[in-house]
Amino acid sequence: MNVDSFPSRTFKGVVEHINSVGEYSPRNLQTADERADQVFATRIGLREGRDELRAGMAAFIHVAK
């Protein structure tokens, strides 16, 4: 996981939950291409970085296949 606040750091975590119902983000999608970007809310359990990371920080999660 990477966050904008710490661009040179990678934090480890474990996927704890994935919603079974997808959402579209943002909700005011106009084109078919935009509607293809369906997302599923996911909860990640942190394994490191608990002292540095805060609620509300945007994160990019990389999940191995």
CHARMM-style PDB file with segment names, atoms N, HN, CA, C and O in Angstrom:
ATOM      1  N   MET     1       0.842  -1.154   0.000  1.00  0.00      PROA
ATOM      2  CA  MET     1       0.000   0.000   0.000  1.00  0.00      PROA
ATOM      3  C   MET     1       0.893   1.224   0.000  1.00  0.00      PROA
ATOM      4  O   MET     1       1.902   1.278   0.703  1.00  0.00      PROA
ATOM      5  N   ASN     2       0.505   2.211  -0.803  1.00  0.00      PROA
ATOM      6  HN  ASN     2      -0.315   2.168  -1.374  1.00  0.00      PROA
ATOM      7  CA  ASN     2       1.204   3.488  -0.846  1.00  0.00      PROA
ATOM      8  C   ASN     2       0.215   4.605  -0.551  1.00  0.00      PROA
ATOM      9  O   ASN     2      -0.943   4.541  -0.962  1.00  0.00      PROA
ATOM     10  N   VAL     3       0.674   5.630   0.164  1.00  0.00      PROA
ATOM     11  HN  VAL     3       1.615   5.682   0.498  1.00  0.00      PROA
ATOM     12  CA  VAL     3      -0.149   6.806   0.437  1.00  0.00      PROA
ATOM     13  C   VAL     3       0.597   8.044  -0.027  1.00  0.00      PROA
ATOM     14  O   VAL     3       1.828   8.071  -0.032  1.00  0.00      PROA
ATOM     15  N   ASP     4      -0.157   9.076  -0.419  1.00  0.00      PROA
ATOM     16  HN  ASP     4      -1.156   9.053  -0.415  1.00  0.00      PROA
ATOM     17  CA  ASP     4       0.455  10.312  -0.906  1.00  0.00      PROA
ATOM     18  C   ASP     4       1.325  10.986   0.140  1.00  0.00      PROA
ATOM     19  O   ASP     4       2.314  11.636  -0.200  1.00  0.00      PROA
ATOM     20  N   SER     5       0.970  10.838   1.407  1.00  0.00      PROA
ATOM     21  HN  SER     5       0.166  10.310   1.683  1.00  0.00      PROA
ATOM     22  CA  SER     5       1.717  11.496   2.480  1.00  0.00      PROA
ATOM     23  C   SER     5       3.126  10.946   2.654  1.00  0.00      PROA
ATOM     24  O   SER     5       4.006  11.644   3.157  1.00  0.00      PROA
ATOM     25  N   PHE     6       3.350   9.690   2.239  1.00  0.00      PROA
ATOM     26  HN  PHE     6       2.635   9.122   1.830  1.00  0.00      PROA
ATOM     27  CA  PHE     6       4.656   9.043   2.340  1.00  0.00      PROA
ATOM     28  C   PHE     6       4.988   8.407   0.986  1.00  0.00      PROA
ATOM     29  O   PHE     6       4.924   7.185   0.854  1.00  0.00      PROA
ATOM     30  N   PRO     7       5.341   9.215  -0.022  1.00  0.00      PROA
ATOM     31  CA  PRO     7       5.499   8.686  -1.386  1.00  0.00      PROA
ATOM     32  C   PRO     7       6.614   7.658  -1.556  1.00  0.00      PROA
ATOM     33  O   PRO     7       6.561   6.856  -2.489  1.00  0.00      PROA
ATOM     34  N   SER     8       7.608   7.656  -0.696  1.00  0.00      PROA
ATOM     35  HN  SER     8       7.651   8.307   0.062  1.00  0.00      PROA
ATOM     36  CA  SER     8       8.720   6.722  -0.860  1.00  0.00      PROA
ATOM     37  C   SER     8       8.584   5.464  -0.003  1.00  0.00      PROA
ATOM     38  O   SER     8       9.480   4.620  -0.006  1.00  0.00      PROA
ATOM     39  N   ARG     9       7.479   5.328   0.729  1.00  0.00      PROA
ATOM     40  HN  ARG     9       6.751   6.014   0.732  1.00  0.00      PROA
ATOM     41  CA  ARG     9       7.289   4.175   1.611  1.00  0.00      PROA
ATOM     42  C   ARG     9       6.186   3.269   1.105  1.00  0.00      PROA
ATOM     43  O   ARG     9       5.222   3.719   0.485  1.00  0.00      PROA
ATOM     44  N   THR    10       6.343   1.997   1.377  1.00  0.00      PROA
ATOM     45  HN  THR    10       7.126   1.631   1.880  1.00  0.00      PROA
ATOM     46  CA  THR    10       5.315   0.998   1.108  1.00  0.00      PROA
ATOM     47  C   THR    10       4.953   0.352   2.435  1.00  0.00      PROA
ATOM     48  O   THR    10       5.831  -0.027   3.211  1.00  0.00      PROA
ATOM     49  N   PHE    11       3.654   0.228   2.693  1.00  0.00      PROA
ATOM     50  HN  PHE    11       2.941   0.535   2.063  1.00  0.00      PROA
ATOM     51  CA  PHE    11       3.165  -0.361   3.931  1.00  0.00      PROA
ATOM     52  C   PHE    11       2.515  -1.705   3.625  1.00  0.00      PROA
ATOM     53  O   PHE    11       1.843  -1.853   2.604  1.00  0.00      PROA
ATOM     54  N   LYS    12       2.710  -2.676   4.498  1.00  0.00      PROA
ATOM     55  HN  LYS    12       3.256  -2.555   5.328  1.00  0.00      PROA
ATOM     56  CA  LYS    12       2.134  -4.003   4.305  1.00  0.00      PROA
ATOM     57  C   LYS    12       0.819  -4.117   5.058  1.00  0.00      PROA
ATOM     58  O   LYS    12       0.645  -3.552   6.138  1.00  0.00      PROA
ATOM     59  N   GLY    13      -0.107  -4.867   4.456  1.00  0.00      PROA
ATOM     60  HN  GLY    13       0.034  -5.326   3.579  1.00  0.00      PROA
ATOM     61  CA  GLY    13      -1.398  -5.105   5.076  1.00  0.00      PROA
ATOM     62  C   GLY    13      -2.009  -6.371   4.510  1.00  0.00      PROA
ATOM     63  O   GLY    13      -1.447  -7.000   3.613  1.00  0.00      PROA
ATOM     64  N   VAL    14      -3.166  -6.740   5.042  1.00  0.00      PROA
ATOM     65  HN  VAL    14      -3.623  -6.229   5.771  1.00  0.00      PROA
ATOM     66  CA  VAL    14      -3.873  -7.947   4.631  1.00  0.00      PROA
ATOM     67  C   VAL    14      -5.314  -7.569   4.313  1.00  0.00      PROA
ATOM     68  O   VAL    14      -5.941  -6.821   5.064  1.00  0.00      PROA
ATOM     69  N   VAL    15      -5.843  -8.085   3.199  1.00  0.00      PROA
ATOM     70  HN  VAL    15      -5.334  -8.692   2.589  1.00  0.00      PROA
ATOM     71  CA  VAL    15      -7.241  -7.847   2.855  1.00  0.00      PROA
ATOM     72  C   VAL    15      -8.108  -8.593   3.864  1.00  0.00      PROA
ATOM     73  O   VAL    15      -8.030  -9.816   3.975  1.00  0.00      PROA
ATOM     74  N   GLU    16      -8.934  -7.849   4.597  1.00  0.00      PROA
ATOM     75  HN  GLU    16      -8.997  -6.856   4.507  1.00  0.00      PROA
ATOM     76  CA  GLU    16      -9.799  -8.458   5.605  1.00  0.00      PROA
ATOM     77  C   GLU    16     -11.229  -8.628   5.114  1.00  0.00      PROA
ATOM     78  O   GLU    16     -11.921  -9.552   5.540  1.00  0.00      PROA
ATOM     79  N   HSD    17     -11.682  -7.745   4.222  1.00  0.00      PROA
ATOM     80  HN  HSD    17     -11.120  -6.994   3.876  1.00  0.00      PROA
ATOM     81  CA  HSD    17     -13.064  -7.819   3.747  1.00  0.00      PROA
ATOM     82  C   HSD    17     -13.188  -7.104   2.405  1.00  0.00      PROA
ATOM     83  O   HSD    17     -12.574  -6.059   2.192  1.00  0.00      PROA
ATOM     84  N   ILE    18     -13.986  -7.676   1.500  1.00  0.00      PROA
ATOM     85  HN  ILE    18     -14.485  -8.525   1.673  1.00  0.00      PROA
ATOM     86  CA  ILE    18     -14.341  -7.049   0.230  1.00  0.00      PROA
ATOM     87  C   ILE    18     -15.858  -7.074   0.135  1.00  0.00      PROA
ATOM     88  O   ILE    18     -16.469  -8.135   0.258  1.00  0.00      PROA
ATOM     89  N   ASN    19     -16.477  -5.906  -0.085  1.00  0.00      PROA
ATOM     90  HN  ASN    19     -15.980  -5.044  -0.185  1.00  0.00      PROA
ATOM     91  CA  ASN    19     -17.934  -5.856  -0.223  1.00  0.00      PROA
ATOM     92  C   ASN    19     -18.386  -6.711  -1.387  1.00  0.00      PROA
ATOM     93  O   ASN    19     -17.705  -6.785  -2.410  1.00  0.00      PROA
ATOM     94  N   SER    20     -19.519  -7.352  -1.237  1.00  0.00      PROA
ATOM     95  HN  SER    20     -20.071  -7.292  -0.406  1.00  0.00      PROA
ATOM     96  CA  SER    20     -20.041  -8.202  -2.304  1.00  0.00      PROA
ATOM     97  C   SER    20     -20.797  -7.406  -3.357  1.00  0.00      PROA
ATOM     98  O   SER    20     -21.095  -7.931  -4.430  1.00  0.00      PROA
ATOM     99  N   VAL    21     -21.112  -6.143  -3.067  1.00  0.00      PROA
ATOM    100  HN  VAL    21     -20.870  -5.716  -2.196  1.00  0.00      PROA
ATOM    101  CA  VAL    21     -21.833  -5.283  -4.011  1.00  0.00      PROA
ATOM    102  C   VAL    21     -20.901  -4.173  -4.482  1.00  0.00      PROA
ATOM    103  O   VAL    21     -20.316  -3.460  -3.666  1.00  0.00      PROA
ATOM    104  N   GLY    22     -20.765  -4.031  -5.779  1.00  0.00      PROA
ATOM    105  HN  GLY    22     -21.240  -4.610  -6.442  1.00  0.00      PROA
ATOM    106  CA  GLY    22     -19.904  -2.999  -6.341  1.00  0.00      PROA
ATOM    107  C   GLY    22     -20.577  -1.642  -6.355  1.00  0.00      PROA
ATOM    108  O   GLY    22     -21.799  -1.534  -6.257  1.00  0.00      PROA
ATOM    109  N   GLU    23     -19.755  -0.606  -6.479  1.00  0.00      PROA
ATOM    110  HN  GLU    23     -18.762  -0.694  -6.559  1.00  0.00      PROA
ATOM    111  CA  GLU    23     -20.223   0.776  -6.549  1.00  0.00      PROA
ATOM    112  C   GLU    23     -19.515   1.444  -7.707  1.00  0.00      PROA
ATOM    113  O   GLU    23     -18.490   0.966  -8.193  1.00  0.00      PROA
ATOM    114  N   TYR    24     -20.081   2.562  -8.139  1.00  0.00      PROA
ATOM    115  HN  TYR    24     -20.914   2.950  -7.745  1.00  0.00      PROA
ATOM    116  CA  TYR    24     -19.422   3.376  -9.153  1.00  0.00      PROA
ATOM    117  C   TYR    24     -18.939   4.644  -8.479  1.00  0.00      PROA
ATOM    118  O   TYR    24     -19.664   5.246  -7.686  1.00  0.00      PROA
ATOM    119  N   SER    25     -17.737   5.045  -8.785  1.00  0.00      PROA
ATOM    120  HN  SER    25     -17.148   4.556  -9.428  1.00  0.00      PROA
ATOM    121  CA  SER    25     -17.186   6.231  -8.153  1.00  0.00      PROA
ATOM    122  C   SER    25     -16.550   7.118  -9.208  1.00  0.00      PROA
ATOM    123  O   SER    25     -15.688   6.631  -9.940  1.00  0.00      PROA
ATOM    124  N   PRO    26     -16.912   8.372  -9.336  1.00  0.00      PROA
ATOM    125  CA  PRO    26     -17.980   9.056  -8.607  1.00  0.00      PROA
ATOM    126  C   PRO    26     -19.359   8.621  -9.092  1.00  0.00      PROA
ATOM    127  O   PRO    26     -19.474   7.942 -10.112  1.00  0.00      PROA
ATOM    128  N   ARG    27     -20.377   9.000  -8.382  1.00  0.00      PROA
ATOM    129  HN  ARG    27     -20.283   9.552  -7.553  1.00  0.00      PROA
ATOM    130  CA  ARG    27     -21.724   8.509  -8.660  1.00  0.00      PROA
ATOM    131  C   ARG    27     -22.371   9.147  -9.892  1.00  0.00      PROA
ATOM    132  O   ARG    27     -23.337   8.586 -10.409  1.00  0.00      PROA
ATOM    133  N   ASN    28     -21.897  10.268 -10.378  1.00  0.00      PROA
ATOM    134  HN  ASN    28     -21.112  10.724  -9.959  1.00  0.00      PROA
ATOM    135  CA  ASN    28     -22.513  10.938 -11.523  1.00  0.00      PROA
ATOM    136  C   ASN    28     -21.805  10.586 -12.837  1.00  0.00      PROA
ATOM    137  O   ASN    28     -21.335  11.475 -13.547  1.00  0.00      PROA
ATOM    138  N   LEU    29     -21.732   9.314 -13.153  1.00  0.00      PROA
ATOM    139  HN  LEU    29     -22.113   8.591 -12.577  1.00  0.00      PROA
ATOM    140  CA  LEU    29     -21.058   8.848 -14.355  1.00  0.00      PROA
ATOM    141  C   LEU    29     -21.945   9.059 -15.574  1.00  0.00      PROA
ATOM    142  O   LEU    29     -23.158   8.859 -15.516  1.00  0.00      PROA
ATOM    143  N   GLN    30     -21.320   9.469 -16.690  1.00  0.00      PROA
ATOM    144  HN  GLN    30     -20.335   9.632 -16.738  1.00  0.00      PROA
ATOM    145  CA  GLN    30     -22.082   9.811 -17.875  1.00  0.00      PROA
ATOM    146  C   GLN    30     -21.867   8.846 -19.031  1.00  0.00      PROA
ATOM    147  O   GLN    30     -22.804   8.578 -19.784  1.00  0.00      PROA
ATOM    148  N   THR    31     -20.663   8.320 -19.190  1.00  0.00      PROA
ATOM    149  HN  THR    31     -19.902   8.538 -18.579  1.00  0.00      PROA
ATOM    150  CA  THR    31     -20.360   7.495 -20.361  1.00  0.00      PROA
ATOM    151  C   THR    31     -20.189   6.027 -19.979  1.00  0.00      PROA
ATOM    152  O   THR    31     -19.996   5.694 -18.810  1.00  0.00      PROA
ATOM    153  N   ALA    32     -20.264   5.156 -20.988  1.00  0.00      PROA
ATOM    154  HN  ALA    32     -20.421   5.427 -21.938  1.00  0.00      PROA
ATOM    155  CA  ALA    32     -20.066   3.723 -20.755  1.00  0.00      PROA
ATOM    156  C   ALA    32     -18.658   3.442 -20.252  1.00  0.00      PROA
ATOM    157  O   ALA    32     -18.466   2.558 -19.417  1.00  0.00      PROA
ATOM    158  N   ASP    33     -17.668   4.186 -20.751  1.00  0.00      PROA
ATOM    159  HN  ASP    33     -17.825   4.905 -21.429  1.00  0.00      PROA
ATOM    160  CA  ASP    33     -16.292   3.999 -20.278  1.00  0.00      PROA
ATOM    161  C   ASP    33     -16.177   4.297 -18.786  1.00  0.00      PROA
ATOM    162  O   ASP    33     -15.501   3.574 -18.053  1.00  0.00      PROA
ATOM    163  N   GLU    34     -16.833   5.355 -18.343  1.00  0.00      PROA
ATOM    164  HN  GLU    34     -17.381   5.942 -18.938  1.00  0.00      PROA
ATOM    165  CA  GLU    34     -16.800   5.686 -16.921  1.00  0.00      PROA
ATOM    166  C   GLU    34     -17.521   4.633 -16.088  1.00  0.00      PROA
ATOM    167  O   GLU    34     -17.091   4.327 -14.976  1.00  0.00      PROA
ATOM    168  N   ARG    35     -18.609   4.075 -16.609  1.00  0.00      PROA
ATOM    169  HN  ARG    35     -18.958   4.324 -17.513  1.00  0.00      PROA
ATOM    170  CA  ARG    35     -19.363   3.061 -15.865  1.00  0.00      PROA
ATOM    171  C   ARG    35     -18.581   1.754 -15.755  1.00  0.00      PROA
ATOM    172  O   ARG    35     -18.908   0.913 -14.918  1.00  0.00      PROA
ATOM    173  N   ALA    36     -17.560   1.569 -16.581  1.00  0.00      PROA
ATOM    174  HN  ALA    36     -17.294   2.251 -17.262  1.00  0.00      PROA
ATOM    175  CA  ALA    36     -16.737   0.359 -16.506  1.00  0.00      PROA
ATOM    176  C   ALA    36     -15.850   0.348 -15.262  1.00  0.00      PROA
ATOM    177  O   ALA    36     -15.317  -0.694 -14.881  1.00  0.00      PROA
ATOM    178  N   ASP    37     -15.695   1.509 -14.635  1.00  0.00      PROA
ATOM    179  HN  ASP    37     -16.128   2.355 -14.944  1.00  0.00      PROA
ATOM    180  CA  ASP    37     -14.838   1.617 -13.449  1.00  0.00      PROA
ATOM    181  C   ASP    37     -15.631   1.321 -12.184  1.00  0.00      PROA
ATOM    182  O   ASP    37     -15.831   2.196 -11.341  1.00  0.00      PROA
ATOM    183  N   GLN    38     -16.072   0.099 -12.066  1.00  0.00      PROA
ATOM    184  HN  GLN    38     -15.910  -0.611 -12.751  1.00  0.00      PROA
ATOM    185  CA  GLN    38     -16.802  -0.317 -10.875  1.00  0.00      PROA
ATOM    186  C   GLN    38     -15.790  -0.637  -9.785  1.00  0.00      PROA
ATOM    187  O   GLN    38     -14.765  -1.267 -10.047  1.00  0.00      PROA
ATOM    188  N   VAL    39     -16.074  -0.205  -8.569  1.00  0.00      PROA
ATOM    189  HN  VAL    39     -16.906   0.307  -8.356  1.00  0.00      PROA
ATOM    190  CA  VAL    39     -15.162  -0.437  -7.451  1.00  0.00      PROA
ATOM    191  C   VAL    39     -15.881  -1.195  -6.343  1.00  0.00      PROA
ATOM    192  O   VAL    39     -17.105  -1.132  -6.229  1.00  0.00      PROA
ATOM    193  N   PHE    40     -15.125  -1.898  -5.544  1.00  0.00      PROA
ATOM    194  HN  PHE    40     -14.131  -1.949  -5.637  1.00  0.00      PROA
ATOM    195  CA  PHE    40     -15.645  -2.634  -4.403  1.00  0.00      PROA
ATOM    196  C   PHE    40     -14.946  -2.120  -3.152  1.00  0.00      PROA
ATOM    197  O   PHE    40     -13.718  -2.150  -3.061  1.00  0.00      PROA
ATOM    198  N   ALA    41     -15.728  -1.651  -2.192  1.00  0.00      PROA
ATOM    199  HN  ALA    41     -16.725  -1.627  -2.266  1.00  0.00      PROA
ATOM    200  CA  ALA    41     -15.145  -1.183  -0.931  1.00  0.00      PROA
ATOM    201  C   ALA    41     -14.410  -2.350  -0.272  1.00  0.00      PROA
ATOM    202  O   ALA    41     -14.900  -3.479  -0.248  1.00  0.00      PROA
ATOM    203  N   THR    42     -13.229  -2.052   0.259  1.00  0.00      PROA
ATOM    204  HN  THR    42     -12.831  -1.135   0.239  1.00  0.00      PROA
ATOM    205  CA  THR    42     -12.369  -3.087   0.826  1.00  0.00      PROA
ATOM    206  C   THR    42     -11.780  -2.608   2.147  1.00  0.00      PROA
ATOM    207  O   THR    42     -11.413  -1.440   2.277  1.00  0.00      PROA
ATOM    208  N   ARG    43     -11.689  -3.497   3.120  1.00  0.00      PROA
ATOM    209  HN  ARG    43     -11.987  -4.446   3.014  1.00  0.00      PROA
ATOM    210  CA  ARG    43     -11.040  -3.176   4.390  1.00  0.00      PROA
ATOM    211  C   ARG    43      -9.684  -3.875   4.413  1.00  0.00      PROA
ATOM    212  O   ARG    43      -9.588  -5.081   4.185  1.00  0.00      PROA
ATOM    213  N   ILE    44      -8.643  -3.102   4.691  1.00  0.00      PROA
ATOM    214  HN  ILE    44      -8.720  -2.123   4.876  1.00  0.00      PROA
ATOM    215  CA  ILE    44      -7.275  -3.619   4.769  1.00  0.00      PROA
ATOM    216  C   ILE    44      -6.801  -3.524   6.215  1.00  0.00      PROA
ATOM    217  O   ILE    44      -6.876  -2.460   6.830  1.00  0.00      PROA
ATOM    218  N   GLY    45      -6.316  -4.629   6.751  1.00  0.00      PROA
ATOM    219  HN  GLY    45      -6.254  -5.494   6.252  1.00  0.00      PROA
ATOM    220  CA  GLY    45      -5.725  -4.638   8.091  1.00  0.00      PROA
ATOM    221  C   GLY    45      -4.246  -4.316   7.987  1.00  0.00      PROA
ATOM    222  O   GLY    45      -3.503  -5.037   7.320  1.00  0.00      PROA
ATOM    223  N   LEU    46      -3.809  -3.252   8.630  1.00  0.00      PROA
ATOM    224  HN  LEU    46      -4.412  -2.667   9.171  1.00  0.00      PROA
ATOM    225  CA  LEU    46      -2.407  -2.836   8.558  1.00  0.00      PROA
ATOM    226  C   LEU    46      -1.509  -3.795   9.321  1.00  0.00      PROA
ATOM    227  O   LEU    46      -1.855  -4.247  10.413  1.00  0.00      PROA
ATOM    228  N   ARG    47      -0.373  -4.098   8.752  1.00  0.00      PROA
ATOM    229  HN  ARG    47      -0.093  -3.731   7.865  1.00  0.00      PROA
ATOM    230  CA  ARG    47       0.643  -4.908   9.419  1.00  0.00      PROA
ATOM    231  C   ARG    47       1.838  -4.049   9.822  1.00  0.00      PROA
ATOM    232  O   ARG    47       2.681  -4.475  10.611  1.00  0.00      PROA
ATOM    233  N   GLU    48       1.903  -2.832   9.271  1.00  0.00      PROA
ATOM    234  HN  GLU    48       1.218  -2.486   8.629  1.00  0.00      PROA
ATOM    235  CA  GLU    48       2.935  -1.865   9.646  1.00  0.00      PROA
ATOM    236  C   GLU    48       2.438  -0.472   9.315  1.00  0.00      PROA
ATOM    237  O   GLU    48       1.527  -0.318   8.503  1.00  0.00      PROA
ATOM    238  N   GLY    49       3.021   0.543   9.931  1.00  0.00      PROA
ATOM    239  HN  GLY    49       3.762   0.418  10.591  1.00  0.00      PROA
ATOM    240  CA  GLY    49       2.642   1.920   9.656  1.00  0.00      PROA
ATOM    241  C   GLY    49       1.511   2.457  10.501  1.00  0.00      PROA
ATOM    242  O   GLY    49       0.993   3.537  10.219  1.00  0.00      PROA
ATOM    243  N   ARG    50       1.118   1.736  11.520  1.00  0.00      PROA
ATOM    244  HN  ARG    50       1.540   0.858  11.749  1.00  0.00      PROA
ATOM    245  CA  ARG    50      -0.009   2.199  12.343  1.00  0.00      PROA
ATOM    246  C   ARG    50       0.271   3.523  13.039  1.00  0.00      PROA
ATOM    247  O   ARG    50      -0.659   4.282  13.313  1.00  0.00      PROA
ATOM    248  N   ASP    51       1.529   3.814  13.329  1.00  0.00      PROA
ATOM    249  HN  ASP    51       2.285   3.197  13.107  1.00  0.00      PROA
ATOM    250  CA  ASP    51       1.874   5.077  13.993  1.00  0.00      PROA
ATOM    251  C   ASP    51       1.898   6.247  13.012  1.00  0.00      PROA
ATOM    252  O   ASP    51       1.704   7.392  13.419  1.00  0.00      PROA
ATOM    253  N   GLU    52       2.132   5.978  11.723  1.00  0.00      PROA
ATOM    254  HN  GLU    52       2.290   5.047  11.392  1.00  0.00      PROA
ATOM    255  CA  GLU    52       2.238   7.057  10.734  1.00  0.00      PROA
ATOM    256  C   GLU    52       0.928   7.323   9.988  1.00  0.00      PROA
ATOM    257  O   GLU    52       0.624   8.471   9.666  1.00  0.00      PROA
ATOM    258  N   LEU    53       0.162   6.287   9.715  1.00  0.00      PROA
ATOM    259  HN  LEU    53       0.409   5.353   9.977  1.00  0.00      PROA
ATOM    260  CA  LEU    53      -1.038   6.428   8.903  1.00  0.00      PROA
ATOM    261  C   LEU    53      -2.229   6.871   9.735  1.00  0.00      PROA
ATOM    262  O   LEU    53      -2.357   6.509  10.905  1.00  0.00      PROA
ATOM    263  N   ARG    54      -3.105   7.667   9.112  1.00  0.00      PROA
ATOM    264  HN  ARG    54      -3.001   7.961   8.162  1.00  0.00      PROA
ATOM    265  CA  ARG    54      -4.290   8.192   9.795  1.00  0.00      PROA
ATOM    266  C   ARG    54      -5.535   7.922   8.961  1.00  0.00      PROA
ATOM    267  O   ARG    54      -5.459   7.773   7.741  1.00  0.00      PROA
ATOM    268  N   ALA    55      -6.673   7.863   9.627  1.00  0.00      PROA
ATOM    269  HN  ALA    55      -6.735   7.984  10.617  1.00  0.00      PROA
ATOM    270  CA  ALA    55      -7.952   7.693   8.940  1.00  0.00      PROA
ATOM    271  C   ALA    55      -8.155   8.840   7.954  1.00  0.00      PROA
ATOM    272  O   ALA    55      -7.860   9.997   8.257  1.00  0.00      PROA
ATOM    273  N   GLY    56      -8.659   8.503   6.779  1.00  0.00      PROA
ATOM    274  HN  GLY    56      -8.898   7.563   6.534  1.00  0.00      PROA
ATOM    275  CA  GLY    56      -8.932   9.510   5.765  1.00  0.00      PROA
ATOM    276  C   GLY    56      -7.829   9.704   4.744  1.00  0.00      PROA
ATOM    277  O   GLY    56      -8.038  10.387   3.741  1.00  0.00      PROA
ATOM    278  N   MET    57      -6.661   9.124   4.968  1.00  0.00      PROA
ATOM    279  HN  MET    57      -6.491   8.569   5.783  1.00  0.00      PROA
ATOM    280  CA  MET    57      -5.584   9.217   3.976  1.00  0.00      PROA
ATOM    281  C   MET    57      -5.925   8.326   2.784  1.00  0.00      PROA
ATOM    282  O   MET    57      -6.255   7.152   2.953  1.00  0.00      PROA
ATOM    283  N   ALA    58      -5.845   8.885   1.590  1.00  0.00      PROA
ATOM    284  HN  ALA    58      -5.577   9.838   1.453  1.00  0.00      PROA
ATOM    285  CA  ALA    58      -6.083   8.091   0.384  1.00  0.00      PROA
ATOM    286  C   ALA    58      -4.916   7.143   0.181  1.00  0.00      PROA
ATOM    287  O   ALA    58      -3.759   7.515   0.378  1.00  0.00      PROA
ATOM    288  N   ALA    59      -5.223   5.915  -0.214  1.00  0.00      PROA
ATOM    289  HN  ALA    59      -6.163   5.612  -0.374  1.00  0.00      PROA
ATOM    290  CA  ALA    59      -4.187   4.900  -0.398  1.00  0.00      PROA
ATOM    291  C   ALA    59      -4.411   4.143  -1.701  1.00  0.00      PROA
ATOM    292  O   ALA    59      -5.544   3.971  -2.149  1.00  0.00      PROA
ATOM    293  N   PHE    60      -3.321   3.698  -2.295  1.00  0.00      PROA
ATOM    294  HN  PHE    60      -2.400   3.837  -1.931  1.00  0.00      PROA
ATOM    295  CA  PHE    60      -3.364   2.814  -3.461  1.00  0.00      PROA
ATOM    296  C   PHE    60      -2.913   1.455  -2.990  1.00  0.00      PROA
ATOM    297  O   PHE    60      -1.817   1.302  -2.452  1.00  0.00      PROA
ATOM    298  N   ILE    61      -3.775   0.458  -3.197  1.00  0.00      PROA
ATOM    299  HN  ILE    61      -4.666   0.583  -3.634  1.00  0.00      PROA
ATOM    300  CA  ILE    61      -3.496  -0.896  -2.741  1.00  0.00      PROA
ATOM    301  C   ILE    61      -3.106  -1.734  -3.937  1.00  0.00      PROA
ATOM    302  O   ILE    61      -3.790  -1.716  -4.960  1.00  0.00      PROA
ATOM    303  N   HSD    62      -2.012  -2.468  -3.819  1.00  0.00      PROA
ATOM    304  HN  HSD    62      -1.457  -2.482  -2.988  1.00  0.00      PROA
ATOM    305  CA  HSD    62      -1.556  -3.380  -4.866  1.00  0.00      PROA
ATOM    306  C   HSD    62      -1.763  -4.795  -4.357  1.00  0.00      PROA
ATOM    307  O   HSD    62      -1.165  -5.200  -3.360  1.00  0.00      PROA
ATOM    308  N   VAL    63      -2.619  -5.548  -5.052  1.00  0.00      PROA
ATOM    309  HN  VAL    63      -3.105  -5.218  -5.862  1.00  0.00      PROA
ATOM    310  CA  VAL    63      -2.939  -6.903  -4.635  1.00  0.00      PROA
ATOM    311  C   VAL    63      -2.283  -7.882  -5.601  1.00  0.00      PROA
ATOM    312  O   VAL    63      -2.493  -7.800  -6.811  1.00  0.00      PROA
ATOM    313  N   ALA    64      -1.501  -8.796  -5.077  1.00  0.00      PROA
ATOM    314  HN  ALA    64      -1.330  -8.863  -4.094  1.00  0.00      PROA
ATOM    315  CA  ALA    64      -0.852  -9.811  -5.915  1.00  0.00      PROA
ATOM    316  C   ALA    64      -1.897 -10.762  -6.459  1.00  0.00      PROA
ATOM    317  O   ALA    64      -2.891 -11.052  -5.793  1.00  0.00      PROA
ATOM    318  N   LYS    65      -1.673 -11.249  -7.672  1.00  0.00      PROA
ATOM    319  HN  LYS    65      -0.866 -11.014  -8.213  1.00  0.00      PROA
ATOM    320  CA  LYS    65      -2.622 -12.207  -8.295  1.00  0.00      PROA
ATOM    321  C   LYS    65      -2.480 -13.570  -7.670  1.00  0.00      PROA
ATOM    322  OT1 LYS    65      -3.185 -14.503  -8.056  1.00  0.00      PROA
TER     323      LYS     65
END
